[in-house]
Amino acid sequence: MEHGQDQFFEWILARTQEGKQEELIDLLKENFEQQRTGSFDKAALEESGKRILALIKPEHVEEFKEAMQHFGKGM
């Protein structure tokens, strides 16, 4: 895992609903593998974002959306 991925992993895991951590970990591993192989595009980002929104605590939804917008600008 790259340094930036590690930071995001820790950041988002701290905002995950109880009991949803394993599902989020699996999703992030999938995303990081797609990034490694170059197949993580804007469509993958949008799909991943939707899935992550269902796993994070409601009080962190807006913060996550802002982070995704920032990340999406770099794609």
Backbone torsions as a table, in degrees:
resi	resn	phi	psi	omega
1	MET	NA	132.8	177.8
2	GLU	-72.4	162.0	-177.0
3	HIS	-57.2	-46.8	179.8
4	GLY	-63.3	-37.7	177.6
5	GLN	-66.2	-40.3	178.6
6	ASP	-62.0	-42.3	178.7
7	GLN	-64.1	-45.4	179.1
8	PHE	-63.2	-42.2	179.6
9	PHE	-55.1	-50.4	-179.4
10	GLU	-65.6	-41.8	-178.6
11	TRP	-62.2	-49.5	-176.6
12	ILE	-74.3	-34.3	179.1
13	LEU	-62.3	-35.5	178.2
14	ALA	-67.7	-16.3	-177.1
15	ARG	-107.6	9.3	-175.8
16	THR	-86.4	143.7	177.4
17	GLN	-62.0	148.3	175.5
18	GLU	-57.5	136.1	178.2
19	GLY	83.6	-3.2	-178.5
20	LYS	-109.2	1.8	-174.1
21	GLN	-61.4	-45.3	-177.9
22	GLU	-63.2	-40.5	178.2
23	GLU	-62.9	-41.8	178.9
24	LEU	-66.7	-42.2	178.7
25	ILE	-58.6	-45.2	178.8
26	ASP	-61.4	-42.6	179.1
27	LEU	-63.3	-44.7	-179.8
28	LEU	-65.7	-39.4	177.2
29	LYS	-60.2	-42.4	177.8
30	GLU	-61.7	-45.7	179.6
31	ASN	-63.0	-44.1	-178.7
32	PHE	-65.3	-35.4	176.9
33	GLU	-66.6	-41.1	177.1
34	GLN	-62.4	-39.8	177.6
35	GLN	-63.6	-42.2	-178.3
36	ARG	-61.8	-39.1	-177.3
37	THR	-89.3	-4.2	178.5
38	GLY	83.6	12.9	-178.5
39	SER	-101.0	6.6	179.1
40	PHE	-91.2	102.4	-178.1
41	ASP	-112.8	-172.4	-177.3
42	LYS	-60.2	-38.5	178.5
43	ALA	-64.8	-40.5	177.6
44	ALA	-65.1	-38.8	177.6
45	LEU	-62.0	-45.0	-179.6
46	GLU	-63.8	-44.3	179.3
47	GLU	-64.0	-44.6	179.0
48	SER	-61.8	-42.8	179.3
49	GLY	-58.9	-41.7	178.3
50	LYS	-62.5	-42.9	-179.1
51	ARG	-67.8	-40.5	179.7
52	ILE	-66.5	-38.0	179.1
53	LEU	-56.0	-33.3	-179.9
54	ALA	-74.9	-12.4	-174.7
55	LEU	-107.5	-14.5	-176.4
56	ILE	-94.8	160.7	179.6
57	LYS	-65.4	140.1	-177.1
58	PRO	-54.1	-34.2	-177.6
59	GLU	-71.2	-7.3	-179.8
60	HIS	-110.8	4.9	-176.2
61	VAL	-60.5	-50.8	-177.6
62	GLU	-63.6	-40.8	177.4
63	GLU	-60.3	-42.4	179.0
64	PHE	-65.8	-43.4	179.6
65	LYS	-59.6	-41.7	178.1
66	GLU	-62.7	-42.3	179.0
67	ALA	-64.2	-38.9	180.0
68	MET	-68.1	-37.5	176.8
69	GLN	-62.9	-42.8	178.6
70	HIS	-61.9	-47.7	-179.8
71	PHE	-63.7	-41.1	-178.4
72	GLY	-63.5	-28.4	178.3
73	LYS	-65.2	-26.2	-179.9
74	GLY	-83.2	-0.8	-177.4
75	MET	-96.0	NA	NA
